[in-house]
Amino acid sequence: MTGRPRTTKPPRRARNDPGQYDDLAAEWWPSHGGFAALHWLARARAGLVPPPPHPGAPLLDVACGAGLLAPHLGADPAGWRHIGLDLSATALGQARAHGVAPVRGNALRLPFADATFSCVVAGEVLEHLPDLPGACAELGRVLAPGGTLVIDTLADTLMCRIALIHVAERLPGGPPPRLHDPALLVDPRVLTAELALHGVRVTALHGLRPSIPGYLRWVTRRARWVPMVPVRSTGGVYQAVGVKVGHGQSLPHG
Ligand SMILES: C[S@@+](CC[C@H](N)C(=O)[O-])C[C@H]1O[C@@H](n2cnc3c(N)ncnc32)[C@H](O)[C@@H]1O
C-alpha cells in the first residue's frame, strides 16, 4: 500500500445503457451541453405538432427526457396538456420543473388506457428500444382515432451508423459517446409497416440535418441552438408524422 489517493471514474457503461441518462443528468438543459442537439430536434419536432383539438387536450411525450419539448409547446392554458413518460427519474424531475406532468414508466408498456391521447410524440427514442414492433403497438394503442403521431429517430443505414454514431460522437453537439447502439437503428419502411399494423397511417416522412451556418454560429458560441433543415433523404435523422385512422376506417393494403 502506498497510500496514494485514487481518482474514481464513472463506470464505463454498455452502449445504450439507460443509466447513462442519470450519469449525464446535468447535460440536459445547457445550450452547449452533451444533449445540445436534442434541443435542436425538439424545436423541429414541435413544428409538426398540430394545435390541440380543445384546450388542455392531452399530449403524450414518450421518453420525454428532461422535457426539452416543453418550451416549444408554450405555456398557453388553451394549449396541450403535456404529459411526459420516461424511465429516468432524474430526467423526469427536470421535466416537471419545466411544466411537464411526469409519469415514470416504460415505453414498451405504456401505463395508459387505449385511445387516451390526441397527440403522441416519440422523439429520439425508438432507436433506443429493443422491441420496435412492441413500441409501435403501444404508440398506436394509446393514440385516439384521428390523433397525430410525431416521431423522429435515426435510420438503419450504413451512412447513419458511420456519420451519426462513430463520427458525430466525436463532434461538439453530437450525441454523448456510447449512447446509441447501431443494432437498434430504425428503417423508415419497417417503421411505416409496423405503425400500419396498429392503425397509424404515415402521412409525411423526411430527413433532417443541422444548418451548416447555424452550426458554425453555435460552435463559436454566437448562437444557443442550431436550426434543423428538412431534406428528402431519410438515411440519417428523420421525422415521421402519422394519423390514427378513425372508427370504421381502414388502412389500404399493400
Ligand atoms: C435521446 S433521449 C430523448 C429524450 C427526449 N425525447 C428528447 O428528445 O429530448 C432518450 C430518452 O429515452 C428514455 N428511455 C430509454 N428507454 C426507455 C424506455 N424503455 N421507456 C421509457 N423511456 C426510455 C431515456 O431515459 C431518455 O430520456
PDBQT file of the ligand as one rigid body, heavy atoms in Angstrom, charges set to zero:
ROOT
HETATM    1  C1  LIG A 301     -32.119  10.530 -26.508  1.00  0.00    +0.000 C 
HETATM    2  S1  LIG A 301     -33.160  10.761 -25.139  1.00  0.00    +0.000 S 
HETATM    3  C2  LIG A 301     -34.500  11.664 -25.864  1.00  0.00    +0.000 C 
HETATM    4  C3  LIG A 301     -35.269  12.452 -24.833  1.00  0.00    +0.000 C 
HETATM    5  C4  LIG A 301     -36.348  13.390 -25.394  1.00  0.00    +0.000 C 
HETATM    6  N1  LIG A 301     -37.334  12.691 -26.171  1.00  0.00    +0.000 N 
HETATM    7  C5  LIG A 301     -35.698  14.484 -26.196  1.00  0.00    +0.000 C 
HETATM    8  O1  LIG A 301     -35.687  14.392 -27.425  1.00  0.00    +0.000 OA
HETATM    9  O2  LIG A 301     -35.173  15.408 -25.581  1.00  0.00    +0.000 OA
HETATM   10  C6  LIG A 301     -33.851   9.160 -24.897  1.00  0.00    +0.000 C 
HETATM   11  C7  LIG A 301     -34.753   9.064 -23.675  1.00  0.00    +0.000 C 
HETATM   12  O3  LIG A 301     -35.381   7.790 -23.709  1.00  0.00    +0.000 OA
HETATM   13  C8  LIG A 301     -35.522   7.336 -22.384  1.00  0.00    +0.000 C 
HETATM   14  N2  LIG A 301     -35.750   5.898 -22.469  1.00  0.00    +0.000 N 
HETATM   15  C9  LIG A 301     -34.914   4.942 -22.925  1.00  0.00    +0.000 A 
HETATM   16  N3  LIG A 301     -35.517   3.755 -22.910  1.00  0.00    +0.000 NA
HETATM   17  C10 LIG A 301     -36.778   3.957 -22.446  1.00  0.00    +0.000 A 
HETATM   18  C11 LIG A 301     -37.906   3.120 -22.215  1.00  0.00    +0.000 A 
HETATM   19  N4  LIG A 301     -37.850   1.804 -22.456  1.00  0.00    +0.000 N 
HETATM   20  N5  LIG A 301     -39.034   3.663 -21.731  1.00  0.00    +0.000 NA
HETATM   21  C12 LIG A 301     -39.111   4.997 -21.465  1.00  0.00    +0.000 A 
HETATM   22  N6  LIG A 301     -38.075   5.835 -21.668  1.00  0.00    +0.000 NA
HETATM   23  C13 LIG A 301     -36.924   5.329 -22.154  1.00  0.00    +0.000 A 
HETATM   24  C14 LIG A 301     -34.237   7.764 -21.709  1.00  0.00    +0.000 C 
HETATM   25  O4  LIG A 301     -34.346   7.766 -20.307  1.00  0.00    +0.000 OA
HETATM   26  C15 LIG A 301     -34.054   9.148 -22.329  1.00  0.00    +0.000 C 
HETATM   27  O5  LIG A 301     -34.668  10.138 -21.538  1.00  0.00    +0.000 OA
ENDROOT
TORSDOF 0
